[in-house]
Amino acid sequence: MTSQKSGSRFSKFTELGENRTHRIMIRVLLVVMTVEWIILLLDERWLSLFLVTLIILTLFAPIIFRKRMEVEIPVEFHMTAVLFTFASLYLGEVHSFYYRFWWWDIMLHATAGLLMGVLGFLLVYILNESNKIELHLSPGFIALFAFLFAVTIGTMWEIFEFSMDQLFGTNMQKPMLDDPSGLTDTMWDMIVNAVGALFISLFAWWYMKTNQSFFVKRWIRKFIDKNPEMFS
């Protein structure tokens, strides 16, 4: 009985620590992004201003989902989205980490493939388990959807980069001296993104077929616990 009580207290303490860390991170980033937003506005750096605005919207995502869709976003989901958005848009684009570190672009596109694959898997897996939607999909189809979802998001981002460069004269495709068109960068981005998506999709398929441990399982369980009305 004593061990159960101490375990319960430790669990509550751990959860409290995660929530506190989450709140501190969001508040610090919000202050930093607000100051950066004002500086960019005064400097008339419109693309960077737009990207920082996207980061600020990501910081407020749990509130938006709660108010508009009555969906609670777990801390792990939000922290992952915020950190990735900060690394790609703020450090990568606004502060030119893509030029400072040759591996930054590759790392982020591989990570994007993994994360979008996880998101695609979560979306269809949760729909498959929801009691509001009559949907019964095989593990193979769920894994295929996760892969195609991630590849589609990666492709749409490359289209966005191309459109911004063509319409507003930005430099999001990162053309090099030996490839002024930016085609090589675009193709490597799509390939790395697809490899990351394939890896996580195969891993998800293996998890569903064998019922082995999968790090997303805890995320799914937490989402279900926070939104019990959506599930049986």
C-alpha positions as CSV (number, residue, x, y, z in Angstrom):
1,M,0.0,0.0,0.0
2,T,2.8,2.4,0.9
3,S,4.7,1.6,-2.3
4,Q,1.5,2.3,-4.3
5,K,1.0,5.7,-2.6
6,S,4.6,6.7,-3.2
7,G,4.3,5.6,-6.8
8,S,1.2,7.7,-7.2
9,R,2.9,10.7,-5.7
10,F,5.9,10.2,-7.9
11,S,3.7,10.0,-11.0
12,K,1.9,13.3,-10.0
13,F,5.2,14.9,-9.3
14,T,6.6,13.9,-12.7
15,E,3.5,15.1,-14.5
16,L,3.7,18.4,-12.6
17,G,7.3,18.8,-13.6
18,E,6.4,18.3,-17.3
19,N,3.7,20.8,-17.1
20,R,5.9,23.4,-15.4
21,T,8.6,22.8,-18.0
22,H,6.1,23.3,-20.7
23,R,4.7,26.5,-19.3
24,I,8.2,28.0,-18.8
25,M,9.3,27.0,-22.3
26,I,6.2,28.5,-23.9
27,R,6.4,31.8,-21.9
28,V,10.1,32.3,-22.7
29,L,9.6,31.6,-26.4
30,L,6.6,33.9,-26.5
31,V,8.6,36.8,-25.1
32,V,11.5,36.1,-27.5
33,M,9.2,35.8,-30.5
34,T,7.3,38.9,-29.6
35,V,10.5,41.0,-29.3
36,E,11.7,39.4,-32.6
37,W,8.4,40.2,-34.3
38,I,8.6,43.9,-33.4
39,I,12.3,44.1,-34.6
40,L,11.4,42.4,-37.9
41,L,8.4,44.7,-38.3
42,L,10.6,47.8,-37.8
43,D,13.2,46.4,-40.3
44,E,10.5,45.6,-42.8
45,R,11.7,42.0,-43.2
46,W,8.3,40.6,-44.3
47,L,9.2,37.0,-44.9
48,S,10.9,36.6,-41.5
49,L,8.0,38.4,-39.9
50,F,5.5,35.9,-41.5
51,L,7.6,33.0,-40.3
52,V,7.8,34.3,-36.7
53,T,4.0,34.8,-36.8
54,L,3.7,31.1,-37.7
55,I,5.8,30.2,-34.6
56,I,3.6,32.4,-32.4
57,L,0.5,30.7,-33.7
58,T,2.1,27.3,-32.9
59,L,2.7,28.5,-29.3
60,F,-1.0,29.2,-29.0
61,A,-2.1,26.0,-30.8
62,P,-3.4,24.2,-27.6
63,I,-5.7,27.2,-26.9
64,I,-6.9,27.3,-30.5
65,F,-7.6,23.6,-30.6
66,R,-9.4,23.7,-27.2
67,K,-11.6,26.7,-28.2
68,R,-12.4,25.8,-31.8
69,M,-12.4,22.0,-31.9
70,E,-12.8,21.0,-28.2
71,V,-9.6,18.9,-28.5
72,E,-6.9,18.8,-25.8
73,I,-3.4,18.6,-27.1
74,P,-0.9,16.6,-24.9
75,V,2.3,18.4,-23.8
76,E,4.5,16.0,-25.8
77,F,2.7,16.9,-29.0
78,H,2.9,20.6,-28.5
79,M,6.5,20.7,-27.3
80,T,7.6,18.7,-30.3
81,A,5.8,20.9,-32.7
82,V,7.1,24.1,-31.1
83,L,10.7,22.9,-31.0
84,F,10.7,21.8,-34.6
85,T,9.0,25.0,-35.8
86,F,11.5,27.1,-33.9
87,A,14.5,25.1,-35.3
88,S,13.3,25.2,-38.9
89,L,11.6,28.6,-39.3
90,Y,13.4,30.8,-36.7
91,L,16.9,29.3,-36.5
92,G,16.9,28.0,-40.0
93,E,15.3,30.8,-42.0
94,V,15.4,33.9,-39.9
95,H,19.0,33.3,-38.6
96,S,20.4,31.5,-41.6
97,F,21.3,28.2,-39.9
98,Y,20.8,26.5,-43.2
99,Y,23.8,28.4,-44.5
100,R,25.9,28.3,-41.3
101,F,25.6,24.5,-40.9
102,W,25.5,22.3,-44.1
103,W,23.7,19.5,-42.2
104,W,20.9,21.7,-40.7
105,D,18.7,21.4,-43.8
106,I,19.2,17.6,-44.1
107,M,18.6,17.0,-40.4
108,L,15.4,19.0,-40.3
109,H,13.9,17.4,-43.4
110,A,14.7,14.0,-42.1
111,T,13.1,15.0,-38.8
112,A,10.1,16.4,-40.7
113,G,9.6,13.1,-42.4
114,L,9.7,11.3,-39.1
115,L,7.3,13.8,-37.4
116,M,4.9,14.0,-40.3
117,G,4.9,10.2,-40.4
118,V,4.1,10.1,-36.7
119,L,1.3,12.7,-37.2
120,G,-0.2,10.8,-40.1
121,F,-0.1,7.6,-38.1
122,L,-1.7,9.3,-35.1
123,L,-4.5,10.8,-37.2
124,V,-5.6,7.6,-38.9
125,Y,-5.0,5.4,-35.8
126,I,-7.0,7.7,-33.6
127,L,-9.8,7.8,-36.2
128,N,-9.7,4.0,-36.3
129,E,-10.2,3.8,-32.6
130,S,-12.8,6.6,-32.3
131,N,-16.3,5.7,-31.4
132,K,-17.6,8.6,-33.5
133,I,-16.4,7.3,-36.8
134,E,-17.0,3.8,-38.3
135,L,-13.5,3.1,-39.6
136,H,-11.7,-0.2,-39.5
137,L,-8.4,-0.1,-41.3
138,S,-5.6,-2.7,-41.6
139,P,-2.1,-2.0,-40.1
140,G,-0.7,-1.9,-43.7
141,F,-3.1,0.8,-44.8
142,I,-2.5,2.9,-41.7
143,A,1.3,2.7,-42.3
144,L,0.8,3.5,-46.0
145,F,-1.4,6.5,-45.1
146,A,1.3,7.7,-42.6
147,F,3.9,7.5,-45.3
148,L,1.8,9.3,-48.0
149,F,0.7,11.9,-45.5
150,A,4.3,12.8,-44.6
151,V,5.5,12.8,-48.3
152,T,2.5,15.0,-49.2
153,I,3.3,17.6,-46.5
154,G,7.0,17.6,-47.5
155,T,6.0,18.2,-51.2
156,M,3.6,21.0,-50.2
157,W,6.4,22.7,-48.3
158,E,8.7,22.5,-51.3
159,I,5.9,24.0,-53.5
160,F,5.6,26.8,-50.8
161,E,9.3,27.5,-51.0
162,F,9.3,27.6,-54.8
163,S,6.2,29.9,-54.8
164,M,7.8,32.3,-52.3
165,D,11.0,32.5,-54.3
166,Q,9.2,33.1,-57.6
167,L,6.6,35.6,-56.3
168,F,8.5,37.5,-53.7
169,G,12.2,37.0,-54.6
170,T,13.1,35.2,-51.4
171,N,15.8,32.5,-51.1
172,M,14.0,29.6,-49.5
173,Q,15.2,27.0,-52.0
174,K,18.8,27.8,-51.1
175,P,20.3,27.8,-54.7
176,M,24.1,27.2,-54.8
177,L,26.8,28.3,-57.3
178,D,26.8,24.9,-59.0
179,D,22.9,24.7,-59.0
180,P,21.4,28.2,-59.2
181,S,17.9,26.8,-59.9
182,G,17.8,25.2,-56.4
183,L,16.6,21.8,-58.0
184,T,19.3,19.7,-56.2
185,D,18.4,21.1,-52.8
186,T,14.7,20.5,-53.5
187,M,15.2,16.9,-54.6
188,W,17.5,16.1,-51.6
189,D,14.9,17.6,-49.3
190,M,12.2,15.4,-50.7
191,I,14.3,12.3,-50.7
192,V,15.4,12.7,-47.1
193,N,11.8,13.5,-46.1
194,A,10.6,10.4,-47.8
195,V,13.3,8.2,-46.1
196,G,12.3,9.5,-42.7
197,A,8.6,8.9,-43.5
198,L,9.3,5.4,-44.7
199,F,11.3,4.5,-41.6
200,I,8.5,5.7,-39.2
201,S,5.8,4.1,-41.3
202,L,7.5,0.7,-41.3
203,F,8.1,1.0,-37.6
204,A,4.4,1.8,-37.0
205,W,3.4,-1.2,-39.2
206,W,5.7,-3.5,-37.2
207,Y,4.3,-2.1,-33.9
208,M,0.7,-2.8,-35.0
209,K,1.4,-6.3,-36.3
210,T,3.5,-7.4,-33.3
211,N,2.0,-5.2,-30.6
212,Q,5.5,-4.4,-29.5
213,S,6.6,-1.3,-27.7
214,F,6.4,1.9,-29.7
215,F,7.3,5.4,-28.4
216,V,4.1,6.9,-30.0
217,K,2.0,4.5,-28.0
218,R,2.3,6.7,-24.9
219,W,1.4,9.7,-27.0
220,I,-1.7,8.0,-28.3
221,R,-2.7,6.9,-24.8
222,K,-2.3,10.4,-23.4
223,F,-4.4,11.9,-26.3
224,I,-7.2,9.3,-25.6
225,D,-7.0,10.1,-21.8
226,K,-7.3,13.8,-22.5
227,N,-10.2,13.4,-25.0
228,P,-12.2,10.4,-23.6
229,E,-15.5,11.6,-25.2
230,M,-14.0,10.8,-28.6
231,F,-13.4,7.1,-27.8
232,S,-15.2,4.1,-26.5
